[in-house]
Each structure stands twice: as structure tokens, then as C-alpha cells.
């Protein structure tokens, strides 16, 4: 037996469509966030846009942080704070998208995934697992929406600042 998309029932067990829908929302908002990080880099970098297209979000974040920054100190602090929040929601997104969810429901679900060396608290913590509720998943979606909106606003502001500075100079 398979579900309506051809996934065999023995892969995950009976998972309600609403659960797949929330995972899809996290996935789509995460992809949008990665695009918005690229747009932030374009707003502060002099390279032609195609130079950074296709780079991982981790590479883009490192490039944004690379000095010299062409903004005021107050704006630099805003950008650093934004990048910190981006990293938090990306990690939350990764935990959702890269976990396995055996027999998940929206009431409560268990997720687990192997941990990379750099993400382990100690050598024996090679597997991470935890219970997640509908409220937890809605919180992740909400934080992804908020950071996406704030990142878009910041990119627009920095791009406008660059345009203003180039026409004034």
C-alpha cells in the first residue's frame, strides 16, 4: 500500500496530510530565507549578482560578515543581530527537514537524526531525538515568517542606502 503520492506505508506509517503540510511550510519558508540571505548579500556587495548565485547559505552568511562592512556601526550591529537570528531559524528548519518522523501526528511527533561532529555536545551524542508538538511546529513557522519579513526589509533598506550613497558621491 502507498499514500496518494506513492510513498509506501511501511516507510513512515500513517502520517496525516496536515503533518506533511506543516513540514512543507517549513521547507518553503526555509528556501525563501536562503533567497533572502542572498538578496542581503547583493544589497551590500559590489560583485555582480551571478557571482554568489548557487552558494550555500552558510557561505553567504560568511560573506556578509566579512569586513570591511560598508555601513555605519549601528547598521553593522543590526546586520549581525539579523544573521544570528537567521542562523537560529535555519537550525530549526534543518532539525525539521532533516529529521525522520516515525508515525508522526500533529498532536505529538518524535523526530530523530544523526548529529554531525560539530553539532554534538560530546562524542557519544551522535543521535538527537525529541518530541515535538503542533505548537512547536507553529512556533517554527512563525519565527521563519518573522525573520523572512525582517530580512527583506533590511535588504531593501541597505540597498536603498547604497543607491543613495552612490548618487550622492
C-alpha positions in Angstrom: 0.0 0.0 0.0 1.1 3.6 -0.7 -0.3 7.0 0.0 -1.7 9.2 -2.7 1.8 10.4 -3.6 3.2 6.9 -3.9 5.1 6.7 -0.6 4.9 3.1 0.8 3.0 2.8 4.1 5.9 0.9 5.6 8.3 3.9 5.2 6.7 6.1 7.8 3.4 4.6 8.9 0.2 6.5 8.6 1.0 10.2 8.6 -1.8 12.7 8.2 -1.7 15.2 5.3 -1.7 18.1 7.7 1.6 16.9 9.1 3.1 16.8 5.6 1.7 20.3 5.1 3.5 21.8 8.1 6.8 20.2 7.0 6.2 21.7 3.5 5.7 25.1 5.0 8.9 24.9 7.0 10.7 23.7 3.9 9.3 26.5 1.6 9.9 29.2 4.2 13.5 27.9 4.7 14.1 28.1 0.9 12.7 31.7 0.9 15.0 32.6 3.8 18.0 31.3 1.8 17.0 33.5 -1.1 16.6 36.5 1.2 20.1 35.9 2.6 21.4 36.1 -1.0 19.4 39.3 -1.5 21.0 40.8 1.6 24.4 40.0 0.3 23.5 41.6 -3.1 22.4 44.7 -1.1 25.9 45.1 0.5 28.3 43.6 -2.0 29.8 45.1 -5.2 30.1 41.8 -7.0 27.7 41.1 -9.9 24.7 39.1 -8.8 25.6 35.8 -10.6 28.9 35.6 -8.6 27.1 34.4 -5.5 24.2 32.6 -7.0 24.1 28.9 -6.0 26.3 29.3 -2.9 25.2 27.6 0.3 23.5 29.7 2.9 26.5 29.2 5.2 28.8 30.6 2.6 26.5 33.6 2.0 26.4 34.3 5.8 30.2 34.2 6.0 30.5 36.6 3.0 28.0 39.1 4.6 30.1 39.1 7.8 33.3 39.6 6.0 34.9 43.0 6.7 35.1 45.7 5.6 31.5 46.5 6.1 30.2 49.5 4.2 27.6 50.5 6.7 27.5 52.5 9.9 28.4 50.8 13.2 24.7 50.9 14.2 23.7 49.1 11.0 26.5 46.6 11.4 25.1 45.7 14.8 21.6 45.3 13.2 23.1 43.1 10.5 25.0 40.9 13.0 21.8 40.5 15.1 19.8 39.6 12.0 22.4 37.0 11.0 22.3 35.5 14.5 18.5 35.1 14.2 18.8 33.7 10.7 21.2 31.0 12.0 18.8 30.1 14.7 15.8 29.7 12.4 17.9 27.8 9.8 19.0 25.4 12.5 15.3 25.0 13.5 14.4 24.4 9.8 17.2 21.9 9.4 16.0 20.0 12.5 12.5 19.7 11.0 13.5 19.0 7.4 16.4 16.6 8.1 14.7 14.6 10.8 12.9 11.3 10.4 9.4 11.3 11.8 8.2 7.8 12.5 4.4 7.7 12.7 4.0 11.4 13.2 0.9 13.2 14.2 0.1 16.9 14.8 -0.7 16.3 18.5 2.8 15.0 19.2 5.5 13.6 17.0 9.0 12.2 17.6 11.9 13.4 15.4 15.4 12.0 15.3 18.5 12.4 13.2 22.2 11.7 13.4 24.3 14.6 14.5 27.4 15.9 12.8 30.6 16.1 14.8 30.5 19.9 15.2 26.9 19.8 16.5 27.5 17.2 19.2 27.7 18.2 22.8 30.0 15.3 23.4 31.4 12.3 21.4 28.6 9.9 22.5 25.8 12.3 21.4 25.7 11.2 17.8 21.9 10.9 17.7 19.4 13.6 18.5 15.8 12.9 19.2 12.9 14.7 20.8 9.1 15.0 20.9 7.6 17.9 19.0 4.0 19.3 19.3 1.8 21.2 16.9 2.6 24.3 19.0 6.3 23.7 18.5 5.9 23.4 14.7 3.7 26.5 14.5 6.3 28.4 16.5 9.0 27.4 14.0 6.8 28.5 11.1 6.0 31.8 12.9 9.7 32.5 13.5 10.6 31.7 9.9 7.9 34.2 8.7 9.1 36.9 11.0 12.8 36.5 10.1 11.9 36.4 6.4 10.0 39.7 6.6 12.7 41.4 8.7 15.4 40.2 6.4 13.6 41.5 3.3 13.1 44.9 5.0 16.7 45.1 5.9 17.9 44.2 2.4 15.6 46.9 1.0 16.9 49.5 3.5 20.6 48.6 2.8 20.1 48.6 -1.0 18.3 52.0 -0.8 21.2 53.3 1.3 23.7 52.1 -1.3 21.8 53.7 -4.1 21.5 57.0 -2.1 25.3 56.9 -1.3 26.3 56.2 -4.9 24.1 59.1 -6.2 25.4 61.5 -3.5 29.0 60.6 -4.2 
